[in-house]
Amino acid sequence: MVSLRSLEAVGAIRKEGEPNRDGTLYRVLVPDEIEACRKFRAERTTAIPLPEVDPAEIDYYNVRENRIKVFERDNYQCRYCNKQLNRFTATLDHVTPVTKDGDNSFDNLITACLDCNSRKNKRLLSDFLAEQ
């Protein structure tokens, strides 16, 4: 069990007044205020080198943060019909479909409205645009 003294020793809490009949008032600190936590975070971030990743291997389709980057690149606008979309109506479409060896890379994905994405289906972009 962790005691108040040990929490005080690591700097996680500190007394905010003198003890009285009602008890002792303590202030609980958040991790950014605790020196031990700041040191640990600094050591962890500098000690672990980030592996080099080929940009083509980053998944922009299944990772939410990466999907947003594609939407922002396209300004949340359908690349087929220029309809303005929002985060709830925007979908991602593969320029080269996965069924035809397309990948989930940044350059192979574009923002599309649901209607255009459904109409394009699994066709190549050039075939879809030729039928428009």
CYANA upper distance limits for C-alpha pairs under 8 A (distance plus 0.5 A):
  2 VAL  CA      6 SER  CA      7.06
  2 VAL  CA      7 LEU  CA      7.66
  3 SER  CA      7 LEU  CA      6.96
  4 LEU  CA      8 GLU  CA      6.58
  4 LEU  CA     13 ILE  CA      8.33
  5 ARG  CA      9 ALA  CA      6.56
  6 SER  CA     10 VAL  CA      6.96
  7 LEU  CA     11 GLY  CA      6.72
  7 LEU  CA     12 ALA  CA      5.70
  7 LEU  CA     13 ILE  CA      6.34
  8 GLU  CA     12 ALA  CA      6.38
  8 GLU  CA     13 ILE  CA      5.62
  8 GLU  CA     14 ARG  CA      6.29
 10 VAL  CA     34 ILE  CA      8.26
 10 VAL  CA     36 ALA  CA      7.28
 11 GLY  CA     29 LEU  CA      8.35
 11 GLY  CA     34 ILE  CA      6.21
 11 GLY  CA     35 GLU  CA      7.51
 11 GLY  CA     36 ALA  CA      8.05
 12 ALA  CA     28 VAL  CA      6.76
 12 ALA  CA     29 LEU  CA      5.92
 12 ALA  CA     30 VAL  CA      8.04
 12 ALA  CA     31 PRO  CA      8.34
 12 ALA  CA     34 ILE  CA      6.41
 13 ILE  CA     26 TYR  CA      6.90
 13 ILE  CA     27 ARG  CA      5.97
 13 ILE  CA     28 VAL  CA      5.08
 13 ILE  CA     29 LEU  CA      6.21
 14 ARG  CA     26 TYR  CA      6.00
 14 ARG  CA     27 ARG  CA      5.85
 14 ARG  CA     28 VAL  CA      7.38
 14 ARG  CA     29 LEU  CA      8.48
 15 LYS  CA     24 THR  CA      7.74
 15 LYS  CA     25 LEU  CA      6.50
 15 LYS  CA     26 TYR  CA      4.97
 15 LYS  CA     27 ARG  CA      6.77
 16 GLU  CA     24 THR  CA      8.38
 16 GLU  CA     25 LEU  CA      5.94
 16 GLU  CA     26 TYR  CA      5.82
 16 GLU  CA     27 ARG  CA      6.69
 17 GLY  CA     24 THR  CA      7.32
 17 GLY  CA     25 LEU  CA      6.41
 17 GLY  CA     26 TYR  CA      8.16
 18 GLU  CA     24 THR  CA      6.97
 18 GLU  CA     25 LEU  CA      8.14
 19 PRO  CA     23 GLY  CA      6.10
 19 PRO  CA     24 THR  CA      4.95
 19 PRO  CA     25 LEU  CA      7.84
 20 ASN  CA     24 THR  CA      6.96
 29 LEU  CA     33 GLU  CA      6.38
 29 LEU  CA     34 ILE  CA      7.09
 30 VAL  CA     34 ILE  CA      7.22
 31 PRO  CA     37 CYS  CA      6.22
 31 PRO  CA     38 ARG  CA      7.77
 32 ASP  CA     37 CYS  CA      7.33
 32 ASP  CA     38 ARG  CA      6.66
 33 GLU  CA     37 CYS  CA      8.48
 33 GLU  CA     38 ARG  CA      8.16
 34 ILE  CA     38 ARG  CA      6.90
 35 GLU  CA     39 LYS  CA      6.68
 36 ALA  CA     40 PHE  CA      6.65
 37 CYS  CA     41 ARG  CA      6.58
 38 ARG  CA     42 ALA  CA      6.66
 39 LYS  CA     43 GLU  CA      6.63
 40 PHE  CA     44 ARG  CA      6.55
 41 ARG  CA     45 THR  CA      6.67
 42 ALA  CA     46 THR  CA      6.77
 43 GLU  CA     47 ALA  CA      6.25
 44 ARG  CA     48 ILE  CA      6.77
 45 THR  CA     49 PRO  CA      8.46
 53 VAL  CA     57 GLU  CA      7.52
 53 VAL  CA     58 ILE  CA      8.01
 54 ASP  CA     58 ILE  CA      7.65
 55 PRO  CA    105 SER  CA      8.03
 56 ALA  CA    105 SER  CA      5.86
 56 ALA  CA    106 PHE  CA      8.01
 57 GLU  CA    104 ASN  CA      8.48
 57 GLU  CA    105 SER  CA      7.24
 58 ILE  CA    104 ASN  CA      7.96
 58 ILE  CA    105 SER  CA      6.71
 58 ILE  CA    106 PHE  CA      8.39
 59 ASP  CA     63 VAL  CA      6.78
 59 ASP  CA     66 ASN  CA      7.73
 59 ASP  CA    104 ASN  CA      5.77
 59 ASP  CA    105 SER  CA      6.49
 59 ASP  CA    106 PHE  CA      8.43
 60 TYR  CA     64 ARG  CA      8.27
 60 TYR  CA     66 ASN  CA      5.19
 60 TYR  CA     67 ARG  CA      5.71
 60 TYR  CA     70 VAL  CA      7.93
 60 TYR  CA    104 ASN  CA      6.03
 60 TYR  CA    105 SER  CA      6.25
 60 TYR  CA    106 PHE  CA      6.41
 60 TYR  CA    109 LEU  CA      8.23
 61 TYR  CA     66 ASN  CA      7.62
 61 TYR  CA     67 ARG  CA      6.19
 61 TYR  CA     92 LEU  CA      7.75
 61 TYR  CA    104 ASN  CA      5.93
 61 TYR  CA    105 SER  CA      8.19
 61 TYR  CA    109 LEU  CA      8.20
 62 ASN  CA     66 ASN  CA      8.42
 62 ASN  CA     67 ARG  CA      7.74
 63 VAL  CA     67 ARG  CA      6.71
 64 ARG  CA     68 ILE  CA      6.89
 65 GLU  CA     69 LYS  CA      7.21
 66 ASN  CA     70 VAL  CA      7.26
 67 ARG  CA     71 PHE  CA      6.94
 67 ARG  CA     92 LEU  CA      8.25
 68 ILE  CA     72 GLU  CA      6.53
 69 LYS  CA     73 ARG  CA      6.58
 70 VAL  CA     74 ASP  CA      6.85
 70 VAL  CA    106 PHE  CA      7.28
 70 VAL  CA    109 LEU  CA      7.70
 70 VAL  CA    110 ILE  CA      7.21
 70 VAL  CA    111 THR  CA      7.46
 71 PHE  CA     75 ASN  CA      6.51
 71 PHE  CA     76 TYR  CA      5.51
 71 PHE  CA     77 GLN  CA      8.24
 71 PHE  CA     90 ALA  CA      7.97
 71 PHE  CA    110 ILE  CA      8.13
 71 PHE  CA    111 THR  CA      6.33
 72 GLU  CA     76 TYR  CA      6.48
 74 ASP  CA     78 CYS  CA      8.22
 74 ASP  CA     79 ARG  CA      7.96
 74 ASP  CA    110 ILE  CA      7.71
 74 ASP  CA    111 THR  CA      6.79
 76 TYR  CA     84 GLN  CA      6.74
 76 TYR  CA     85 LEU  CA      5.66
 76 TYR  CA     86 ASN  CA      6.46
 76 TYR  CA     87 ARG  CA      7.95
 76 TYR  CA     90 ALA  CA      7.17
 76 TYR  CA    111 THR  CA      7.22
 77 GLN  CA     82 ASN  CA      6.10
 77 GLN  CA     83 LYS  CA      6.11
 77 GLN  CA     84 GLN  CA      5.06
 77 GLN  CA     85 LEU  CA      5.95
 77 GLN  CA     90 ALA  CA      8.36
 77 GLN  CA    111 THR  CA      6.98
 77 GLN  CA    112 ALA  CA      7.55
 77 GLN  CA    113 CYS  CA      8.45
 78 CYS  CA     82 ASN  CA      5.23
 78 CYS  CA     83 LYS  CA      5.72
 78 CYS  CA     84 GLN  CA      7.03
 78 CYS  CA     85 LEU  CA      7.48
 78 CYS  CA     90 ALA  CA      8.19
 78 CYS  CA    111 THR  CA      5.85
 78 CYS  CA    112 ALA  CA      4.66
 78 CYS  CA    113 CYS  CA      5.92
 79 ARG  CA    110 ILE  CA      7.32
 79 ARG  CA    111 THR  CA      6.55
 79 ARG  CA    112 ALA  CA      6.35
 80 TYR  CA    112 ALA  CA      7.20
 80 TYR  CA    116 CYS  CA      7.24
 81 CYS  CA    116 CYS  CA      7.98
 83 LYS  CA    113 CYS  CA      7.75
 85 LEU  CA     89 THR  CA      6.21
 85 LEU  CA     90 ALA  CA      6.04
 85 LEU  CA    113 CYS  CA      7.58
 86 ASN  CA     90 ALA  CA      6.34
 89 THR  CA    113 CYS  CA      7.17
 89 THR  CA    114 LEU  CA      7.71
 90 ALA  CA    111 THR  CA      6.94
 90 ALA  CA    112 ALA  CA      6.64
 90 ALA  CA    113 CYS  CA      6.05
 90 ALA  CA    114 LEU  CA      7.65
 91 THR  CA    111 THR  CA      6.32
 91 THR  CA    112 ALA  CA      5.83
 91 THR  CA    113 CYS  CA      6.42
 91 THR  CA    114 LEU  CA      6.76
 91 THR  CA    117 ASN  CA      7.98
 92 LEU  CA    109 LEU  CA      6.69
 92 LEU  CA    110 ILE  CA      6.13
 92 LEU  CA    111 THR  CA      5.37
 92 LEU  CA    112 ALA  CA      6.34
 92 LEU  CA    117 ASN  CA      8.30
 93 ASP  CA    109 LEU  CA      6.02
 93 ASP  CA    110 ILE  CA      5.88
 93 ASP  CA    111 THR  CA      6.76
 93 ASP  CA    112 ALA  CA      6.68
 93 ASP  CA    117 ASN  CA      6.66
 94 HIS  CA     98 VAL  CA      7.66
 94 HIS  CA    102 GLY  CA      7.57
 94 HIS  CA    103 ASP  CA      8.21
 94 HIS  CA    104 ASN  CA      7.99
 94 HIS  CA    108 ASN  CA      6.07
 94 HIS  CA    109 LEU  CA      5.21
 94 HIS  CA    110 ILE  CA      7.07
 95 VAL  CA    102 GLY  CA      8.10
 95 VAL  CA    108 ASN  CA      5.66
 95 VAL  CA    109 LEU  CA      6.38
 95 VAL  CA    110 ILE  CA      7.43
 95 VAL  CA    124 LEU  CA      7.12
 95 VAL  CA    125 LEU  CA      6.04
 96 THR  CA    100 LYS  CA      7.02
 96 THR  CA    101 ASP  CA      7.69
 96 THR  CA    102 GLY  CA      5.22
 96 THR  CA    103 ASP  CA      8.11
 96 THR  CA    108 ASN  CA      6.91
 96 THR  CA    123 ARG  CA      8.40
 96 THR  CA    124 LEU  CA      6.13
 96 THR  CA    125 LEU  CA      7.24
 97 PRO  CA    101 ASP  CA      7.20
 97 PRO  CA    102 GLY  CA      5.44
 97 PRO  CA    103 ASP  CA      8.12
 97 PRO  CA    122 LYS  CA      6.22
 97 PRO  CA    123 ARG  CA      7.32
 97 PRO  CA    124 LEU  CA      7.04
 98 VAL  CA    102 GLY  CA      4.69
 98 VAL  CA    103 ASP  CA      6.39
 99 THR  CA    122 LYS  CA      7.71
102 GLY  CA    108 ASN  CA      7.57
103 ASP  CA    108 ASN  CA      7.07
104 ASN  CA    108 ASN  CA      6.90
104 ASN  CA    109 LEU  CA      7.22
105 SER  CA    109 LEU  CA      7.10
112 ALA  CA    116 CYS  CA      6.78
112 ALA  CA    117 ASN  CA      6.29
113 CYS  CA    117 ASN  CA      6.57
114 LEU  CA    118 SER  CA      6.48
115 ASP  CA    119 ARG  CA      6.74
116 CYS  CA    120 LYS  CA      6.58
117 ASN  CA    121 ASN  CA      6.73
120 LYS  CA    124 LEU  CA      8.46
120 LYS  CA    125 LEU  CA      8.13
120 LYS  CA    128 PHE  CA      6.25
123 ARG  CA    127 ASP  CA      6.84
123 ARG  CA    128 PHE  CA      6.80
124 LEU  CA    128 PHE  CA      6.82
125 LEU  CA    129 LEU  CA      6.62
126 SER  CA    130 ALA  CA      6.57
127 ASP  CA    131 GLU  CA      7.03
128 PHE  CA    132 GLN  CA      7.13
